[in-house]
Amino acid sequence: MCGIIAYAGPESAVPILVSGLRTLEYRGYDSAGIGVQNGSSKISVTRALGVDQLAEAVSQNGSGCVSVPNVGIAHTRWATHGGVTVPNAHPHTSADGRVAIVHNGIVENYMELRAELSDAGIEFTSETDSEVIAHLVARCIDSGDSLAAAVRCTAQRIRGASSFVATSADEPGVIVGVRLGNAGGIVVGVGDGFNLLASDVLAILPHTDGIIYLQSGEVATIQPSGAEISDLSGETLDRPVVKTGRSFEAAAKGEHRHFMAKEIAEQPEAVSSAMRRRVDFDGGTINLQEVPFTDEQIRSIDRVVVSGMGTSLHSCMYGAQMIEALAGIPAQAENASELRYRQTALNDRTLVISVTQSGETADTLAAMEMSAESGSRQLALVEAEGTQATLVANGTLYLGAGQEIGVASTKTMMCSLAVLYQLAVYLGERRGSLSAAQVSDFVSDLSRLPGLIAEMIDDGGNAERLARERLVNKQHLMYLGRGALHPMAMEGALKMKELAYLHAEGYPAGEMKHGPIALISDEMPTVALAPQGALYDKMAGNINEVKSRGGEVIALATRGDELMPGLADEVLWLPEAPEWIVPMLSLVPLQQLAYHTSVALGHNPDKPRNLAKSVTVE
């Protein structure tokens, strides 16, 4: 959701903060703001409707400073409470301007707190829930608390998952941040004579690779001379500084017009990374050392639940099908936002696999915590190190995709599928449902994946043409798939919605006749996933049903298929590939179709409206 960065050190804070906001803009770009200490009795605040506008404003007014400030906080917003306006932008300040805060998350009891503060004579200047935090911190300081004590006091009064960072003109050089629940992380960047706080490691990497990951209920106090971690009672905690191996340069667009284009192109390398140190191609084996369960424990599993949201849910649907087919365990994909709220029959014989690229998705984390209470065994598939999901799960399988800046997931989705493939084979081998020879065959199939993806990317020009010629003048699309291609159809539709703002729906192809067929016309193209395989004849029949009602069809078909060009209006070709590899390959043209349609319509695919990379609210 929102992005936070704070700096305390010897350098000018403003350029560091603005640069950090640009890095964090994928988390939200509705508005942006900076608050700096400038030696006066108030925090100097500048806010604008976006990072570019903010950068221009601070360049014109010198951030409102009478001297070069070296301590400040900054924020880029994804709106939840209150419209996209400058008054609703962060930082929010106390009535007297002495305290400024930036916030990520939701204050569930803000109406109650707002009424209490209004009764005390405080006038609010925004529509946000976040503003109550600034006033509460200031009241605690007025009662004699230090800034750190005031943050702890305020943290215990607000309900809901939140992270916020505060600074006060009364304490020069000091910034305090706190993490409460699963509303996005707070990371401490430890430098030599300077320190930072941020929502994401990426914003810190240009300055230092020394990192402390805050856990829920922990408070970080930074100043140029050092960083201190405590709990909500004020007790100092010993948290290690870890060195991250992630590279800031990996986030550069390079030769690509957009991050999304870059990240689509990076998928062969990303998938190779997801297999590194896990897959022995020479020996034909898969060894997932990150799975902390014995063979006996794995054999005792009688149910698998694969949980996620959005794109991750589509990965889960694929993973559940493959695990059930290869490991012989009943498996189901669950939307985490539903799983967390309903009564389940989870127990210690249930394996819950949670897929969350960010490791911070609020609903997925809540579902994990609920599952943990049932005694279920838990694995997490995560990209980001040190995130909350890694702390809740018994074991973590890192995706290996590398930093993904584009809001719409591409390479992280591909890596999720590749890791779920490995996990399905691993579970099947450990449970004895797959022979060594079968495992070796699956490994051999997997070895072809990076090259096949590269082939698909190189063949992407046709998707660009179809976007321009067939899709830019449409308002509605339908995507059809069967078996493991059904979740890919749903993912293709989601991408088109996210990036091109076109209404698109993905269906299992057999469901089309139960309602969606009524929508078919020459104004609603159908994207049909119809590669060669056991269900090819069924899909060909579905395509004929669409065509007979005047519908336009773009088919994904296996290269060499002589029938499909006569059935569909257009064909995007897939290479011949094994059954469980084909769904992953189909992702590439679906991503390209959505990307090129977005660009052709004049949208920025890296910043789709109303979306954020990590959804840390319910």
Buried (B, 14 or more C-beta within 10 A) or exposed (E): BBBBBBBBBEBBBBBBBBBBBBBBBBBBBBBBBBBBBBEBEBBBBBBBBBBBBBBEBBEEEBBBBEEBBBBBBBBBBBBBBBEBBEBBBBBBBBBEBBBBBBBBBBBBBBEEBBEBBEEEEBEBEBEBBBBBBBBBBBBBBEEEBBBBBBBBBBBEBBBBBBBBBBBBBBBBBBBBBBBBBBBBBBBBBBBEEBBBBBBBBBBBBBBBBBBBBBBBBBBBBBBBEEBBBBEBEEEEBEBEEBEBEBEBEBBEBEEBEBBBBBBBBBBBBBBBBBBEEBBEEEEBBBBBEBBBBEEEBBBBBEBBBBBBBBBBBBBBBBBBBBBBBBBBBEBBBBBBBEBBEEEBEBEEEBBBBBBBBBBBBBBBBBBBBBBBEBEBBBBBBBBBBBBBBBBBBBBBBBBBBBBBBBBBBBBBBBBBBBBBBBBBBBBBBBBEBBEEEBBBBBBEBBBBBBEBBBBBBEBBEBBBEBBBEBBBEBEEBBBBBBBBBBBBBBBBBBBBBBBBBBBBBBBBBBBBEEEBBEBBEEEBBBBBBBBBBEBBEBBBEBBEBBBEEEBBBBBBBBBEBEBBEEBBBBBBBBBEBBBBBBBBBBBBBBBBBBBBBBBBBEBBBBBBEEBBBBBBBB
